[in-house]
Amino acid sequence: MSIMQGLRAYHAALGILVIAAFLTGELGTIHAVLGYAIAVIIGGRIVAAVSGLRQLGLSRFYPQFDGMTFGNAFTHPAISKTLLAGIAACLILATATGIAMDRGRTLGMATSVVVTEAQARDDNREHRRDLEARGGKQEDGIVGELHEGLSNFLMILVGLHVAYLFLFKRPLARFMLFIVTPRPPEAAPDRRP
């Protein structure tokens, strides 16, 4: 498999996992498992990035605005790289905040604490009072809000990324989405006597 074919497979796996995680945001364990799978994919991508191959390097995410003019503003690589950098930052931070909220519970790594029945009742009363004070909603606090905000912003950036590629870099978009590009018709052989 060529480097670009591998990059395309990584892109497809990551895209499917991210969309599935976004759509299952309210499904608890399924959402968390997808988040951990995304973390594994990101980890693999980082390992590939430090492998030294130019096509996989982190420099793909650093926009360079040299040579950008009004005439080539929409097709200049800096636009695509800026979107990629934003997507990468949002994805990494959304994944990190999701793992921080889960604390390993989904993987069975959370520590268990022995609590007496009296402590559990007291904690439950305090929890209900806190819940009522917040308007009856249970929230994950600022980390949960950050996770949700980053995820929503990620979807906006992904939408802009896809739209940009289809508008200005259609052959690359078709390649990354496994859409076969039509081949130009071959010239008929010359059969003159």
Secondary structure as UniProt FT lines:
FT   HELIX           3..23
FT   TURN            24..26
FT   HELIX           29..49
FT   TURN            50..51
FT   HELIX           54..56
FT   HELIX           58..61
FT   TURN            66..67
FT   TURN            71..75
FT   HELIX           77..102
FT   TURN            103..108
FT   HELIX           117..133
FT   TURN            134..135
FT   HELIX           141..168
FT   HELIX           170..176
FT   TURN            177..178
//
